[in-house]
Amino acid sequence: MPNKAIGLICTGHSDPAQDEQAIRDLVRERGYDFAGLLTITDNTYMPTTLIMHTAATKGATVILAPSLSHFGGAAEAISMVVVVDTPTATLSRAS
């Protein structure tokens, strides 16, 4: 069974339409079970908490983004719980 993944877009980092396409391309290339898309802004309150809550609610073990910048510096912390996957980098879940 493929890993369940959610996509993450922070709208302050690039074009949301291109970002969504990049996430959908990752889903297709890597065979993830896509559970939805979370869009945040630079003003989102407690974004790391929201990201992790959304992943837990959706049962996701992977969070996809167009680049690590969409995690706002929290990519390594998030990878302690789930896999962080982008077109150019994958942070494996800490064991």
LUMTISE-950626 format. One record per residue: x, z, y of N, C-alpha, C in turn; residue in one letter. Coordinates in nm, 2 decimals, always signed. Layout:
   n_east     n_up   n_north   ca_east    ca_up   ca_north   c_east     c_up   c_north   residu
        X        Z         Y         X        Z          Y        X        Z         Y        A
...
END
This chain:
   n_east     n_up   n_north   ca_east    ca_up   ca_north   c_east     c_up   c_north   residu
    +0.08    +0.00     -0.12     +0.00    +0.00      +0.00    +0.09    +0.00     +0.12        M
    +0.06    -0.09     +0.22     +0.14    -0.10      +0.34    +0.13    +0.03     +0.43        P
    +0.23    +0.06     +0.51     +0.23    +0.17      +0.60    +0.12    +0.14     +0.71        N
    +0.05    +0.24     +0.75     -0.04    +0.23      +0.86    +0.03    +0.24     +0.99        K
    +0.00    +0.16     +1.09     +0.07    +0.16      +1.22    -0.02    +0.15     +1.33        A
    +0.02    +0.21     +1.44     -0.05    +0.19      +1.57    +0.05    +0.13     +1.67        I
    +0.00    +0.06     +1.76     +0.08    +0.00      +1.87    +0.08    +0.08     +1.99        G
    +0.18    +0.08     +2.07     +0.19    +0.15      +2.19    +0.24    +0.06     +2.30        L
    +0.17    +0.06     +2.41     +0.20    -0.02      +2.53    +0.20    +0.08     +2.65        I
    +0.31    +0.08     +2.72     +0.31    +0.15      +2.85    +0.30    +0.04     +2.96        C
    +0.19    +0.04     +3.03     +0.17    -0.08      +3.12    +0.27    -0.09     +3.23        T
    +0.35    +0.01     +3.26     +0.44    +0.00      +3.37    +0.57    -0.07     +3.33        G
    +0.58    -0.12     +3.21     +0.71    -0.17      +3.16    +0.72    -0.32     +3.15        H
    +0.61    -0.39     +3.14     +0.61    -0.53      +3.13    +0.46    -0.58     +3.13        S
    +0.44    -0.70     +3.08     +0.31    -0.77      +3.08    +0.23    -0.72     +2.96        D
    +0.12    -0.65     +2.98     +0.04    -0.60      +2.87    +0.00    -0.70     +2.77        P
    -0.04    -0.82     +2.81     -0.08    -0.93      +2.72    +0.04    -0.97     +2.63        A
    +0.16    -0.99     +2.69     +0.27    -1.02      +2.61    +0.31    -0.91     +2.51        Q
    +0.30    -0.79     +2.56     +0.33    -0.67      +2.48    +0.24    -0.66     +2.36        D
    +0.11    -0.68     +2.38     +0.02    -0.68      +2.27    +0.05    -0.79     +2.17        E
    +0.09    -0.90     +2.21     +0.13    -1.01      +2.12    +0.25    -0.97     +2.04        Q
    +0.35    -0.91     +2.11     +0.47    -0.87      +2.04    +0.44    -0.77     +1.93        A
    +0.34    -0.68     +1.96     +0.30    -0.58      +1.86    +0.23    -0.65     +1.74        I
    +0.14    -0.74     +1.77     +0.07    -0.81      +1.66    +0.17    -0.89     +1.58        R
    +0.27    -0.95     +1.64     +0.37    -1.02      +1.57    +0.45    -0.93     +1.47        D
    +0.48    -0.81     +1.52     +0.55    -0.71      +1.43    +0.46    -0.67     +1.31        L
    +0.33    -0.65     +1.34     +0.24    -0.62      +1.23    +0.24    -0.73     +1.12        V
    +0.23    -0.85     +1.17     +0.23    -0.96      +1.07    +0.36    -0.97     +1.00        R
    +0.47    -0.97     +1.07     +0.60    -0.99      +1.01    +0.64    -0.88     +0.91        E
    +0.60    -0.75     +0.94     +0.64    -0.64      +0.86    +0.53    -0.59     +0.76        R
    +0.41    -0.65     +0.77     +0.31    -0.62      +0.68    +0.24    -0.49     +0.69        G
    +0.24    -0.44     +0.82     +0.17    -0.31      +0.84    +0.02    -0.32     +0.83        Y
    -0.05    -0.21     +0.80     -0.19    -0.20      +0.82    -0.22    -0.15     +0.96        D
    -0.27    -0.24     +1.05     -0.28    -0.21      +1.19    -0.40    -0.12     +1.21        F
    -0.38    +0.00     +1.27     -0.49    +0.10      +1.29    -0.53    +0.11     +1.44        A
    -0.47    +0.02     +1.53     -0.52    +0.03      +1.66    -0.41    +0.03     +1.77        G
    -0.45    +0.02     +1.89     -0.35    +0.01      +2.00    -0.38    +0.12     +2.10        L
    -0.27    +0.18     +2.14     -0.28    +0.29      +2.24    -0.21    +0.24     +2.37        L
    -0.28    +0.24     +2.48     -0.22    +0.20      +2.61    -0.21    +0.32     +2.70        T
    -0.09    +0.34     +2.75     -0.07    +0.45      +2.85    -0.01    +0.39     +2.97        I
    +0.00    +0.47     +3.08     +0.07    +0.43      +3.20    +0.18    +0.53     +3.23        T
    +0.25    +0.51     +3.33     +0.36    +0.60      +3.37    +0.30    +0.74     +3.42        D
    +0.17    +0.74     +3.45     +0.10    +0.86      +3.50    +0.02    +0.93     +3.39        N
    +0.03    +0.88     +3.26     -0.05    +0.95      +3.16    +0.00    +1.09     +3.14        T
    -0.09    +1.18     +3.13     -0.06    +1.32      +3.12    -0.02    +1.35     +2.97        Y
    +0.10    +1.41     +2.96     +0.16    +1.45      +2.83    +0.16    +1.33     +2.73        M
    +0.22    +1.22     +2.76     +0.22    +1.10      +2.68    +0.27    +1.12     +2.54        P
    +0.37    +1.20     +2.52     +0.42    +1.22      +2.38    +0.32    +1.29     +2.29        T
    +0.25    +1.39     +2.35     +0.14    +1.46      +2.28    +0.03    +1.36     +2.25        T
    -0.01    +1.28     +2.34     -0.11    +1.18      +2.32    -0.07    +1.08     +2.21        L
    +0.05    +1.03     +2.21     +0.10    +0.94      +2.11    +0.09    +1.00     +1.97        I
    +0.14    +1.12     +1.96     +0.14    +1.19      +1.83    +0.00    +1.22     +1.78        M
    -0.08    +1.26     +1.87     -0.22    +1.30      +1.84    -0.29    +1.17     +1.79        H
    -0.27    +1.06     +1.86     -0.33    +0.93      +1.82    -0.28    +0.89     +1.68        T
    -0.15    +0.90     +1.66     -0.10    +0.86      +1.53    -0.16    +0.95     +1.42        A
    -0.16    +1.08     +1.44     -0.22    +1.17      +1.34    -0.37    +1.14     +1.31        A
    -0.44    +1.12     +1.42     -0.59    +1.09      +1.40    -0.61    +0.96     +1.32        T
    -0.53    +0.86     +1.35     -0.54    +0.73      +1.28    -0.47    +0.73     +1.14        K
    -0.40    +0.83     +1.11     -0.32    +0.84      +0.98    -0.20    +0.74     +0.98        G
    -0.15    +0.72     +1.10     -0.04    +0.62      +1.11    +0.10    +0.69     +1.08        A
    +0.18    +0.62     +1.01     +0.31    +0.66      +0.98    +0.42    +0.58     +1.06        T
    +0.37    +0.49     +1.13     +0.46    +0.40      +1.21    +0.40    +0.38     +1.35        V
    +0.48    +0.38     +1.46     +0.44    +0.35      +1.59    +0.52    +0.23     +1.64        I
    +0.45    +0.12     +1.67     +0.51    +0.00      +1.71    +0.51    -0.02     +1.87        L
    +0.61    -0.07     +1.92     +0.61    -0.10      +2.06    +0.70    -0.22     +2.09        A
    +0.68    -0.29     +2.20     +0.76    -0.41      +2.24    +0.91    -0.37     +2.26        P
    +0.94    -0.25     +2.30     +1.07    -0.20      +2.32    +1.07    -0.05     +2.33        S
    +1.19    +0.01     +2.32     +1.20    +0.16      +2.32    +1.16    +0.22     +2.46        L
    +1.16    +0.14     +2.56     +1.13    +0.19      +2.69    +0.98    +0.23     +2.70        S
    +0.90    +0.18     +2.62     +0.76    +0.21      +2.62    +0.73    +0.36     +2.58        H
    +0.83    +0.42     +2.52     +0.82    +0.56      +2.48    +0.87    +0.66     +2.58        F
    +0.92    +0.60     +2.69     +0.96    +0.69      +2.81    +1.06    +0.79     +2.77        G
    +1.16    +0.76     +2.69     +1.26    +0.86      +2.66    +1.23    +0.95     +2.54        G
    +1.11    +0.94     +2.48     +1.06    +1.03      +2.37    +1.08    +0.96     +2.24        A
    +1.14    +0.84     +2.23     +1.14    +0.77      +2.10    +1.21    +0.86     +1.99        A
    +1.32    +0.92     +2.02     +1.39    +1.00      +1.92    +1.31    +1.12     +1.88        E
    +1.24    +1.19     +1.97     +1.16    +1.30      +1.93    +1.04    +1.25     +1.85        A
    +0.98    +1.14     +1.88     +0.87    +1.09      +1.80    +0.91    +1.05     +1.66        I
    +1.04    +1.00     +1.65     +1.09    +0.96      +1.52    +1.12    +1.08     +1.43        S
    +1.10    +1.20     +1.48     +1.11    +1.31      +1.39    +0.99    +1.32     +1.30        M
    +0.88    +1.26     +1.34     +0.76    +1.27      +1.27    +0.71    +1.13     +1.20        V
    +0.73    +1.02     +1.28     +0.69    +0.89      +1.23    +0.80    +0.79     +1.25        V
    +0.79    +0.67     +1.19     +0.89    +0.57      +1.22    +0.85    +0.50     +1.35        V
    +0.95    +0.48     +1.43     +0.94    +0.40      +1.56    +1.00    +0.27     +1.54        V
    +0.91    +0.16     +1.56     +0.96    +0.03      +1.53    +0.93    -0.07     +1.64        D
    +1.04    -0.14     +1.68     +1.03    -0.24      +1.79    +1.09    -0.37     +1.73        T
    +1.08    -0.48     +1.81     +1.14    -0.60      +1.76    +1.30    -0.59     +1.74        P
    +1.36    -0.50     +1.82     +1.51    -0.50      +1.82    +1.56    -0.37     +1.76        T
    +1.48    -0.27     +1.74     +1.53    -0.14      +1.69    +1.42    -0.07     +1.60        A
    +1.47    +0.00     +1.50     +1.38    +0.08      +1.42    +1.45    +0.22     +1.40        T
    +1.37    +0.32     +1.44     +1.42    +0.46      +1.43    +1.34    +0.52     +1.31        L
    +1.42    +0.54     +1.20     +1.35    +0.59      +1.08    +1.31    +0.73     +1.10        S
    +1.20    +0.77     +1.03     +1.15    +0.91      +1.03    +1.26    +1.00     +0.98        R
    +1.28    +1.11     +1.05     +1.38    +1.21      +1.01    +1.33    +1.27     +0.88        A
    +1.43    +1.30     +0.79     +1.39    +1.36      +0.67    +1.40    +1.51     +0.67        S
END
